[in-house]
Amino acid sequence: MREILYSQLGKIKDLEIRKFVEQALDKSDKDFWEIPCSMTGKHHPPENQGEEGNIRHLIKCLLVTEKLCDYFSLSKKDNDIVLASVFLHDIKKHGEPWSDKTDYEHGKIASDWLEQFELREPEKTEIRNCVRYHMYKYTGTKEDIERASCPTRKELIMQLADFFSSLKEVSWLPGINVKEEDIKNFLENLK
């Protein structure tokens, strides 16, 4: 999965932003690449569970983000900022130092951790803010929740991409088609 995620870096057209993301990924904790997206299984669909589930979640988020950036007609620069944020939003999911469970302030922890990498302004701050506030009302502190509830357009796209890629009710993997028989079985189970 690591190679698949790195292969997606080409979606970021700005070479300096791409390098910023690549440096952060290169320095990420080894467990970032191996963990499920939800240790309890409560907060993510089945395809985000198990080994490397966190990376499958990021890949799904990238696809949703591309669609939302197109929908909102973002500029190429803003598109790159949001895509960079998606790559990095769960890079400190288990805190710093890394623990065995999700740290609900991982957006802030990741934002602070990303300060060490070089990138021009305002792009660096915008990426860090998208990462920091990606969990919206689950962000952590009262101040962060208040700030996350008034997102910029880029922050909103990050929040929506993460939210929709995390829903059990919207379980999917990019490029996988559901068979008609599966749809019929699903509808039967709704009755």
C-alpha positions as CSV (number, residue, x, y, z in Angstrom):
1,M,0.0,0.0,0.0
2,R,2.9,2.3,0.7
3,E,3.9,2.2,-3.0
4,I,0.3,2.9,-4.1
5,L,0.0,5.9,-1.8
6,Y,3.4,7.3,-3.0
7,S,2.2,6.8,-6.6
8,Q,-0.6,9.2,-5.9
9,L,1.8,12.1,-5.1
10,G,1.8,13.0,-8.8
11,K,-1.7,14.4,-8.3
12,I,0.0,17.3,-6.5
13,K,1.3,19.4,-9.4
14,D,3.3,22.0,-7.4
15,L,6.7,20.4,-6.9
16,E,7.5,22.2,-3.6
17,I,4.2,21.1,-2.1
18,R,4.7,17.6,-3.3
19,K,8.2,17.6,-1.8
20,F,6.7,18.8,1.6
21,V,4.3,15.9,1.6
22,E,6.9,13.4,0.5
23,Q,9.3,14.5,3.3
24,A,6.6,14.1,5.9
25,L,5.6,10.7,4.6
26,D,9.2,9.6,4.6
27,K,9.6,10.7,8.3
28,S,6.2,9.2,9.4
29,D,6.1,6.5,12.1
30,K,6.3,3.0,10.6
31,D,3.0,2.1,12.3
32,F,1.2,4.8,10.2
33,W,1.6,2.5,7.2
34,E,0.3,-0.6,9.0
35,I,-2.6,0.4,11.3
36,P,-6.3,0.0,10.6
37,C,-8.2,3.3,10.4
38,S,-10.2,2.5,13.5
39,M,-8.7,0.3,16.2
40,T,-12.2,-0.6,17.5
41,G,-13.9,-0.9,14.1
42,K,-16.6,1.5,15.2
43,H,-15.8,4.5,13.1
44,H,-14.9,3.3,9.7
45,P,-16.2,0.8,7.1
46,P,-14.8,-2.7,6.6
47,E,-12.3,-1.7,3.8
48,N,-10.6,0.7,6.2
49,Q,-10.1,-2.0,8.8
50,G,-7.3,-4.4,9.1
51,E,-3.6,-4.0,8.2
52,E,-3.0,-0.9,6.1
53,G,-6.6,0.2,6.5
54,N,-5.4,3.8,7.3
55,I,-3.7,3.9,3.9
56,R,-6.8,2.6,2.1
57,H,-8.7,5.4,3.8
58,L,-6.3,8.0,2.5
59,I,-6.6,6.7,-1.0
60,K,-10.4,6.9,-0.8
61,C,-10.1,10.4,0.6
62,L,-7.9,11.5,-2.3
63,L,-10.6,10.4,-4.8
64,V,-13.4,12.2,-2.9
65,T,-11.1,15.3,-2.6
66,E,-10.5,15.4,-6.3
67,K,-14.2,15.3,-7.0
68,L,-14.9,18.0,-4.4
69,C,-12.1,20.3,-5.7
70,D,-13.6,20.0,-9.1
71,Y,-17.1,20.6,-7.8
72,F,-16.0,23.8,-6.0
73,S,-13.8,24.8,-9.0
74,L,-10.7,25.3,-6.9
75,S,-7.6,26.8,-8.5
76,K,-4.6,24.4,-9.2
77,K,-2.8,25.9,-6.2
78,D,-5.7,25.4,-3.8
79,N,-6.3,21.9,-5.2
80,D,-2.7,21.0,-4.4
81,I,-3.1,22.4,-0.9
82,V,-6.2,20.3,-0.2
83,L,-4.6,17.1,-1.7
84,A,-1.5,17.6,0.4
85,S,-3.7,17.9,3.5
86,V,-5.4,14.6,2.6
87,F,-2.1,12.8,2.4
88,L,-1.1,14.1,5.8
89,H,-4.3,14.4,7.9
90,D,-3.9,11.1,9.8
91,I,-0.1,11.0,9.8
92,K,-0.2,11.3,13.7
93,K,-3.4,9.4,14.2
94,H,-2.0,7.7,17.3
95,G,-0.3,10.8,18.6
96,E,3.3,11.7,19.3
97,P,4.9,9.6,20.6
98,W,2.9,6.9,18.8
99,S,0.5,4.9,21.0
100,D,-1.8,1.9,20.5
101,K,-5.0,4.0,20.0
102,T,-6.4,7.0,18.1
103,D,-5.5,10.4,19.7
104,Y,-8.5,12.7,19.2
105,E,-6.2,15.6,19.0
106,H,-4.2,14.0,16.2
107,G,-5.1,16.9,13.8
108,K,-3.4,19.4,16.1
109,I,-0.5,17.1,16.8
110,A,0.1,16.5,13.1
111,S,-0.2,20.2,12.4
112,D,2.4,21.0,15.0
113,W,4.7,18.2,13.7
114,L,4.5,19.4,10.1
115,E,6.1,22.7,11.2
116,Q,9.5,21.1,10.9
117,F,9.2,20.7,7.1
118,E,10.1,23.5,4.7
119,L,7.4,25.1,2.5
120,R,6.6,28.7,1.5
121,E,3.8,30.6,3.0
122,P,0.8,30.8,3.0
123,E,0.7,27.3,1.6
124,K,2.3,25.7,4.6
125,T,-0.1,27.3,7.1
126,E,-3.1,26.5,4.9
127,I,-2.1,22.8,4.7
128,R,-1.4,22.7,8.5
129,N,-4.8,24.2,9.2
130,C,-6.6,21.7,6.9
131,V,-4.9,18.9,8.8
132,R,-5.5,20.5,12.2
133,Y,-9.3,21.0,11.7
134,H,-10.1,17.9,9.6
135,M,-12.2,16.3,12.3
136,Y,-14.6,19.2,12.6
137,K,-16.6,18.8,15.9
138,Y,-14.4,15.9,17.0
139,T,-11.2,18.0,16.8
140,G,-10.4,18.2,20.5
141,T,-10.3,21.4,22.4
142,K,-13.3,23.7,22.7
143,E,-11.3,26.5,20.8
144,D,-10.3,24.1,18.0
145,I,-14.0,22.9,17.7
146,E,-15.1,26.5,17.4
147,R,-12.5,27.3,14.8
148,A,-13.2,24.1,12.9
149,S,-16.9,25.0,12.7
150,C,-16.0,28.0,10.6
151,P,-13.8,26.4,8.0
152,T,-12.3,28.0,4.9
153,R,-13.4,26.3,1.6
154,K,-10.2,24.2,1.6
155,E,-10.7,23.1,5.2
156,L,-14.3,22.3,4.4
157,I,-13.3,20.1,1.5
158,M,-10.8,18.3,3.8
159,Q,-13.5,17.8,6.4
160,L,-16.0,16.5,3.9
161,A,-13.6,14.1,2.2
162,D,-12.5,12.6,5.5
163,F,-16.2,12.4,6.7
164,F,-17.5,10.7,3.6
165,S,-14.5,8.4,3.3
166,S,-15.1,7.2,6.9
167,L,-18.8,6.4,6.8
168,K,-19.8,2.8,7.3
169,E,-23.0,3.6,5.4
170,V,-20.9,4.6,2.3
171,S,-18.5,1.6,2.1
172,W,-16.5,1.4,-1.1
173,L,-13.1,1.2,-2.7
174,P,-12.1,3.2,-5.7
175,G,-12.5,1.5,-9.0
176,I,-14.5,-1.5,-7.6
177,N,-18.0,-2.0,-9.1
178,V,-20.8,-3.6,-7.2
179,K,-22.6,-6.5,-8.9
180,E,-26.3,-6.2,-9.5
181,E,-26.9,-9.2,-7.3
182,D,-25.1,-7.3,-4.4
183,I,-27.5,-4.4,-4.9
184,K,-30.5,-6.6,-4.8
185,N,-29.3,-8.3,-1.6
186,F,-28.6,-4.9,-0.1
187,L,-32.1,-3.6,-0.9
188,E,-33.7,-6.8,0.4
189,N,-31.9,-6.3,3.7
190,L,-33.3,-2.8,4.0
191,K,-36.9,-4.1,4.2
